[in-house]
Amino acid sequence: MSKNVLAWHFVGKTPRDGRKVPKDGVWLNYDGPLIMCCSGLHASIHPLDALFYAPGKTLCRVECSGQIKYDNDRLICTK
């Protein structure tokens, strides 16, 4: 497990997996394999990096936890 990391994520009317956008303070969990650009909960440490992947226009400050994998300009996590 990794320590919690603050990051940024843009969202549209729903997340890409079709779930409802959670209310502030409610955690999302992902139980499958973490594969960059394919599966897991995605975010970026810097908001401008998140903009490149933006599926919508609402910018969210997110706290990432659980298993975390990093790439150059993004990360994926299980919580």
N, CA and C atoms as a LAMMPS dump frame, in Angstrom:
ITEM: TIMESTEP
0
ITEM: NUMBER OF ATOMS
237
ITEM: BOX BOUNDS ff ff ff
-5.0000000000000000e+02 5.0000000000000000e+02
-5.0000000000000000e+02 5.0000000000000000e+02
-5.0000000000000000e+02 5.0000000000000000e+02
ITEM: ATOMS id mol type element x y z
1 1 1 N 0.832 -1.189 0
2 1 2 C 0 0 0
3 1 3 C 0.879 1.256 0
4 2 1 N 0.412 2.293 -0.649
5 2 2 C 1.115 3.567 -0.691
6 2 3 C 0.432 4.544 0.248
7 3 1 N 1.16 5.587 0.632
8 3 2 C 0.504 6.62 1.432
9 3 3 C -0.41 7.444 0.523
10 4 1 N -1.343 8.141 1.102
11 4 2 C -2.292 8.93 0.326
12 4 3 C -1.588 10.051 -0.43
13 5 1 N -2.071 10.32 -1.648
14 5 2 C -1.492 11.327 -2.526
15 5 3 C -2.612 12.238 -3.009
16 6 1 N -2.423 13.551 -2.912
17 6 2 C -3.385 14.499 -3.47
18 6 3 C -3.079 14.691 -4.949
19 7 1 N -4.13 14.681 -5.758
20 7 2 C -3.965 14.795 -7.207
21 7 3 C -5.186 15.517 -7.792
22 8 1 N -5.248 15.564 -9.12
23 8 2 C -6.332 16.251 -9.849
24 8 3 C -6.93 15.308 -10.881
25 9 1 N -8.242 15.473 -11.104
26 9 2 C -8.939 14.656 -12.104
27 9 3 C -10.112 15.458 -12.665
28 10 1 N -10.226 15.504 -13.97
29 10 2 C -11.401 16.115 -14.611
30 10 3 C -12.459 15.041 -14.805
31 11 1 N -13.712 15.415 -14.641
32 11 2 C -14.814 14.469 -14.813
33 11 3 C -15.933 15.134 -15.613
34 12 1 N -16.665 14.314 -16.356
35 12 2 C -17.845 14.779 -17.077
36 12 3 C -19.088 14.493 -16.245
37 13 1 N -20.19 14.205 -16.892
38 13 2 C -21.441 13.912 -16.17
39 13 3 C -21.341 12.612 -15.387
40 14 1 N -20.524 11.677 -15.886
41 14 2 C -20.255 10.433 -15.163
42 14 3 C -18.773 10.093 -15.363
43 15 1 N -18.192 9.333 -14.443
44 15 2 C -16.846 8.819 -14.705
45 15 3 C -16.879 7.902 -15.932
46 16 1 N -15.733 7.589 -16.483
47 16 2 C -15.684 6.773 -17.708
48 16 3 C -16.264 5.381 -17.515
49 17 1 N -16.282 4.884 -16.275
50 17 2 C -16.846 3.549 -16.044
51 17 3 C -18.36 3.578 -15.871
52 18 1 N -18.987 4.765 -15.977
53 18 2 C -20.435 4.876 -15.939
54 18 3 C -21.052 5.04 -14.564
55 19 1 N -20.262 4.944 -13.513
56 19 2 C -20.8 5.151 -12.155
57 19 3 C -21.253 6.594 -11.993
58 20 1 N -22.005 6.857 -10.936
59 20 2 C -22.356 8.231 -10.593
60 20 3 C -21.132 8.927 -10.02
61 21 1 N -21.021 10.22 -10.273
62 21 2 C -19.959 11.014 -9.662
63 21 3 C -20.254 11.068 -8.17
64 22 1 N -19.306 10.667 -7.336
65 22 2 C -19.585 10.659 -5.89
66 22 3 C -19.652 12.071 -5.317
67 23 1 N -20.336 12.2 -4.209
68 23 2 C -20.368 13.475 -3.496
69 23 3 C -18.992 13.717 -2.889
70 24 1 N -18.694 14.972 -2.592
71 24 2 C -17.42 15.321 -1.957
72 24 3 C -17.232 14.484 -0.698
73 25 1 N -16.036 13.928 -0.536
74 25 2 C -15.705 13.143 0.643
75 25 3 C -16.016 11.661 0.537
76 26 1 N -16.687 11.241 -0.543
77 26 2 C -17.027 9.824 -0.733
78 26 3 C -15.946 9.183 -1.604
79 27 1 N -15.408 8.054 -1.143
80 27 2 C -14.336 7.358 -1.857
81 27 3 C -14.884 6.456 -2.947
82 28 1 N -14.192 6.384 -4.069
83 28 2 C -14.429 5.368 -5.093
84 28 3 C -13.401 4.264 -4.876
85 29 1 N -13.781 3.027 -5.134
86 29 2 C -12.861 1.893 -5.031
87 29 3 C -12.829 1.151 -6.353
88 30 1 N -11.657 0.616 -6.685
89 30 2 C -11.477 -0.185 -7.884
90 30 3 C -10.797 -1.484 -7.474
91 31 1 N -11.382 -2.63 -7.86
92 31 2 C -10.89 -3.931 -7.42
93 31 3 C -10.141 -4.718 -8.482
94 32 1 N -10.057 -4.233 -9.706
95 32 2 C -9.409 -4.985 -10.783
96 32 3 C -7.935 -4.667 -10.908
97 33 1 N -7.323 -5.133 -11.993
98 33 2 C -5.905 -4.86 -12.222
99 33 3 C -5.683 -3.393 -12.599
100 34 1 N -4.552 -2.841 -12.172
101 34 2 C -4.198 -1.464 -12.522
102 34 3 C -3.391 -1.472 -13.81
103 35 1 N -3.993 -0.932 -14.871
104 35 2 C -3.335 -0.851 -16.173
105 35 3 C -3.481 0.586 -16.67
106 36 1 N -2.355 1.261 -16.826
107 36 2 C -2.364 2.667 -17.222
108 36 3 C -3.161 2.867 -18.509
109 37 1 N -4.018 3.869 -18.525
110 37 2 C -4.873 4.237 -19.657
111 37 3 C -5.938 3.188 -19.965
112 38 1 N -6.106 2.216 -19.107
113 38 2 C -7.057 1.141 -19.387
114 38 3 C -7.972 0.856 -18.197
115 39 1 N -7.398 0.648 -17.029
116 39 2 C -8.223 0.3 -15.872
117 39 3 C -7.613 0.846 -14.587
118 40 1 N -8.463 1.187 -13.657
119 40 2 C -8.052 1.796 -12.398
120 40 3 C -8.596 3.208 -12.314
121 41 1 N -8.375 3.844 -11.199
122 41 2 C -8.798 5.229 -10.995
123 41 3 C -7.617 6.13 -11.352
124 42 1 N -7.819 7.011 -12.32
125 42 2 C -6.732 7.822 -12.877
126 42 3 C -6.759 9.247 -12.333
127 43 1 N -5.592 9.855 -12.186
128 43 2 C -5.465 11.249 -11.76
129 43 3 C -4.079 11.737 -12.157
130 44 1 N -3.843 13.034 -11.972
131 44 2 C -2.54 13.641 -12.251
132 44 3 C -2.136 14.509 -11.074
133 45 1 N -0.838 14.542 -10.78
134 45 2 C -0.326 15.362 -9.681
135 45 3 C -0.503 16.85 -9.988
136 46 1 N -0.36 17.242 -11.246
137 46 2 C -0.485 18.644 -11.649
138 46 3 C -1.772 18.835 -12.455
139 47 1 N -2.548 19.883 -12.183
140 47 2 C -3.823 20.075 -12.887
141 47 3 C -3.674 20.238 -14.401
142 48 1 N -2.593 20.852 -14.87
143 48 2 C -2.421 20.987 -16.32
144 48 3 C -2.193 19.638 -16.987
145 49 1 N -1.545 18.706 -16.293
146 49 2 C -1.406 17.35 -16.831
147 49 3 C -2.768 16.676 -16.916
148 50 1 N -3.609 16.883 -15.904
149 50 2 C -4.953 16.295 -15.9
150 50 3 C -5.784 16.833 -17.059
151 51 1 N -5.568 18.081 -17.431
152 51 2 C -6.329 18.691 -18.523
153 51 3 C -6.156 17.921 -19.83
154 52 1 N -4.977 17.386 -20.075
155 52 2 C -4.723 16.619 -21.301
156 52 3 C -5.639 15.396 -21.408
157 53 1 N -6.019 14.818 -20.268
158 53 2 C -6.848 13.605 -20.247
159 53 3 C -8.311 13.899 -19.93
160 54 1 N -8.694 15.161 -19.879
161 54 2 C -10.005 15.568 -19.393
162 54 3 C -11.16 15.039 -20.236
163 55 1 N -12.049 14.212 -19.628
164 55 2 C -13.245 13.78 -20.334
165 55 3 C -14.41 14.748 -20.113
166 56 1 N -14.228 15.72 -19.243
167 56 2 C -15.28 16.694 -18.944
168 56 3 C -14.644 17.972 -18.436
169 57 1 N -15.487 18.916 -18.039
170 57 2 C -14.949 20.226 -17.655
171 57 3 C -14.947 20.503 -16.16
172 58 1 N -15.278 19.512 -15.336
173 58 2 C -15.255 19.708 -13.895
174 58 3 C -13.947 19.169 -13.328
175 59 1 N -13.157 20.05 -12.734
176 59 2 C -11.878 19.665 -12.139
177 59 3 C -12.095 19.305 -10.672
178 60 1 N -11.625 18.129 -10.292
179 60 2 C -11.788 17.637 -8.924
180 60 3 C -10.426 17.471 -8.262
181 61 1 N -10.332 17.883 -7.022
182 61 2 C -9.15 17.578 -6.206
183 61 3 C -9.439 16.226 -5.575
184 62 1 N -8.576 15.258 -5.792
185 62 2 C -8.83 13.896 -5.323
186 62 3 C -7.7 13.43 -4.411
187 63 1 N -8.044 12.551 -3.508
188 63 2 C -7.062 11.905 -2.65
189 63 3 C -6.954 10.459 -3.101
190 64 1 N -5.782 10.063 -3.525
191 64 2 C -5.556 8.718 -4.05
192 64 3 C -4.911 7.862 -2.969
193 65 1 N -5.344 6.598 -2.912
194 65 2 C -4.849 5.715 -1.868
195 65 3 C -4.865 4.282 -2.369
196 66 1 N -4.549 3.348 -1.485
197 66 2 C -4.49 1.946 -1.854
198 66 3 C -3.237 1.694 -2.666
199 67 1 N -3.338 0.836 -3.655
200 67 2 C -2.212 0.593 -4.552
201 67 3 C -2.138 1.742 -5.552
202 68 1 N -0.963 2.324 -5.717
203 68 2 C -0.772 3.45 -6.639
204 68 3 C 0.394 3.133 -7.565
205 69 1 N 0.174 3.361 -8.869
206 69 2 C 1.244 3.23 -9.868
207 69 3 C 1.378 4.577 -10.574
208 70 1 N 2.621 4.99 -10.814
209 70 2 C 2.904 6.295 -11.407
210 70 3 C 3.419 6.163 -12.832
211 71 1 N 3.063 7.143 -13.673
212 71 2 C 3.626 7.316 -15.001
213 71 3 C 4.168 8.764 -15.022
214 72 1 N 4.655 9.219 -16.139
215 72 2 C 5.249 10.553 -16.23
216 72 3 C 4.317 11.677 -15.784
217 73 1 N 3.077 11.667 -16.252
218 73 2 C 2.165 12.775 -16.002
219 73 3 C 0.826 12.328 -15.427
220 74 1 N 0.767 11.108 -14.9
221 74 2 C -0.494 10.602 -14.346
222 74 3 C -0.202 9.442 -13.4
223 75 1 N -1.252 9.032 -12.708
224 75 2 C -1.156 7.88 -11.836
225 75 3 C -2.456 7.109 -11.907
226 76 1 N -2.409 5.879 -11.45
227 76 2 C -3.623 5.076 -11.29
228 76 3 C -3.594 4.516 -9.876
229 77 1 N -4.793 4.292 -9.33
230 77 2 C -4.864 3.804 -7.958
231 77 3 C -6.114 2.954 -7.766
232 78 1 N -6.193 2.314 -6.601
233 78 2 C -7.344 1.461 -6.291
234 78 3 C -8.373 2.159 -5.418
235 79 1 N -8.025 3.307 -4.834
236 79 2 C -8.986 4.038 -3.991
237 79 3 C -8.769 5.521 -4.16
